[in-house]
């Protein structure tokens, strides 16, 4: 082909031209020529030539953007060629930065791979061969870069991963040659290649393996892990005397790893990887298995000692490393360390027959975030179809049952198809490319559903792809997909998925109907925009922009096909209705979703088209009204969104064929008030059939669920009710009278009485204020002042007729006064504790730590847990526990953990018993723990004070009685009474004053004092 001819006769003083893809010579000669050419480019001294560094960099980035955004192989190869030549020219003028060297190697690899793929075809063997040859060129460039920047850890990592990937491609190529019986197709020295990579690792450890790596811990950890994977790969193919040297290298690697300070995160990850490498090496080496444990104990003891020694150096050396980073940052040199995630793809490793060989393959996704970040600023990155398709095909061949791989492959092909469809050009090459991509897309979707028959998303994607790529869509093709997934039986028990796929099938046919009509009458498709045009010349002294579409009449063939599609859609809806009735007759939510989908389709697509085609048989929108009536009656009580959709259609529709006949008045002006009365009737029906606010508990994930398939069912009930009430009030304010506005406010207040006033109820009831004094008549707010003044004296008459609005309060469900949750205990209501839950239905043998273990694992951090127990008085000892009440309290660290625990109510098991979880009004731990109360001094305690009161209340008796005197008694109230001493009562009190010593007093005594006269 000779597409890439690098002319060096002028710039480098060479008399010959080197054609990297010349017909003469084999692949080895071409690779050698390329390596020699790159070496000459990077070592020639051209300091006497003037250049502009910024212009070079901008030109290189422009070429790279063009290359990664190109869809044609020829265009991409040409852009890569110009970019590589610019990098070569820049390397002659000045030393390039490590990132520029890495981009240089990456682009060279892509260029060589694309050239060989274009020359040899797209078969699997040629793809592996192209990859191997491209990696040879990449590693050659990186070797030149390391000669200049030997201390760059990121450059070492990229070189080592590229070289390891080269070994992986060699092994794959050799395995393919052996499978087809080709001997000697690839003759290479395995030992020499392995020795070269071993030397590369040793060079990396000499350059960057010593010192501290607090800020480069991720890069150095990747190098250590890659070295361990390479040693495992060598151990896999080692035999006899080769096993022990490899095991010694693994031990040396562990010791070197533990000698490198990398911070807490790096050390924690290091021990996990060391455990994995050691266990894998023991599994591969059966010889001497009995001594592995003793050898491991000695090795781990040395690792712990080295880690303690390196931790003492980390704080001292990290300050020097930070100073270096600050200096590099001030000069604008900063490596993207955070872009490195992991060394290999975990899913690919698990699916490979030989995971240790698979771990040597380079993860291009990690490096693309670094090396093509500047190419994504203006245009999206798009790989060559052959290269991207080959990568996805190889991944799917290894993991055919992984749904995510099929989804990413289909997404890539859809982007290619959309880009080709929007690209300008009508030549045969463009058309053939579109047809090829469409055929590949349909084939991949078919293979995806065949390998993953349990994936509902792949079946949905398949139907969307059929609607996207079919020029003349047949509904039978969509119905065939539904029949296929039904016959397979993997999704028949999933009612949500089956209903969703049937509705997706109908949606695909509807889209085709809209596209057919749109493209048949104009040049724009149905999903594009169109400006609102005004008749006449200019608006506001300005001319209208040219964005108004011109329409022409549809062809008879288009009209006939549109009529057929209407019938097909109607049949598909009837089939779905029958499926729900026969399979899930009691599934209310499914009926709501179905009738909403059908009602909206009839209202805005099917009925208008049917009327214009004359296929309505004079019924107008009777079918639409029937669907909306089914929608609002399919759920009891109805959902507010059902009525909102119904009212919105009736209020905006230009059809008036309601209630089974033509009810449009003969006078068109009367239709306006008729429409207002119909909307008012629907609002009253809606508010009489919905629940009051505050009776439905909000779900933690419902905020996002209503955006999905069940947009009606999953939406918050109170939120929808607030919207319905607000629209009702706004409607009455627009077209209603004073009495209708007052009645609307009264109904709305009743429905929203249980809602939090801080959210939405105050915003709705604000237009009408109530007067707490006088006759409590309703008054209009500021926004109705002008309306109020226009009536003059009639205003007082209208207000006198207005009735007082009574707000009904449900005493069984108290009205919330704030946004906090409440807990009802008996007849009292308390605010819920934000961090504590009450757990009931516990086993009698459950202890406090059982609650901690279960809730800490299932929900989150636990502060305190306590089983509520019966109190038993007496000397039970310090460790005595009363009998459990079967309930307890758990206090968490975060508020979100409480919500997570409430969701698990009725599902979580504690001690083998399913427990019930509710909010609690009290914390799990008291203000003062038991045993930590303050001890009062002697005599100030509770019992001492009670004894003192008893002593003070004892009877005081005065024995000095005079003859003929009176006795003065002092009762409990402190009042005194005089009694003659000769009376019987005086004798009785006198007798009670003298008590025997052995008699115990059983009654409270009276205090008697003798008053001297």
Secondary structure by P-SEA (a helix, b strand, c coil): ccccccccccccccccccccccccccaaaaaaaaaaaaaaaaccccccbbbbaaaaaaaaaaaaaaaaacccaaaaaaaaaaaaaaaaaaaacccccaaaaaaaaaaaaaaaaaaaaacccccaaaaaaaaaaaaaaaaaaaaaaaacccccaaaaaaaaaaaaaaaaaaaaaaaaaaaacccccccccaaaaaaaaaaaaaaaaacccccccccaaaaaaaaaaaaaaaaaaaaaaccccaaaaaaaaaaaaaaaaaaccccaaaaaaaaaaaaaaaaaaaaaccccccaaaaaaaaaaaaaaaaaaaaaaaaaaaaaaaaaaaaaaaaaccccccccccccccaaaaaacccaaaaaacccaaaaaacccccccccccccccaaaaaaaaaaaaaaccccaaaaaaaaaaaaaaaaaaaacccccaaaaaaaaaaaaaaaaaaaaaaaaccccaaaaaaaaaaaaaccccccaaaaaaaaaaaaaaccccccaaaaaaaaaaaaaaaaaaaaaaaaaacccccccccccccccccccccccccccbbbbbbbcaaaaaaaaaaaaaaaaaaaaaaaaaaccccccaaaaaaaaaaaaaaaacccaaaaaaacccccccaaaaaaaaaaaaaccccccaaaaaaaaaaaaccccccccccccccccccaaaaaaaaaaaaaaaaaaacccccccbbbbccaaaaaacccccccccaaaaaaaaaaaaaaaaaacccaaaaaaaaaaaaaaacccccccccccccccbbbbccccbbbbbcccaaaaaaaaccaaaaaaaaccbbbbbbccccccccccbbbbbcccbbbbccccbbbbccccccccaaaaaaaaaaccccccbbbbbbbbbccccccccccccccccccccccaaaaaaaaaaccccccccbbbbbbbbcccccccccccccccccccccaaaaaaaaaaaacbbbbccccccbbbbbbccccbbbbbbcccaaaaaaaaaccccccccccbbbbbbbbbcc
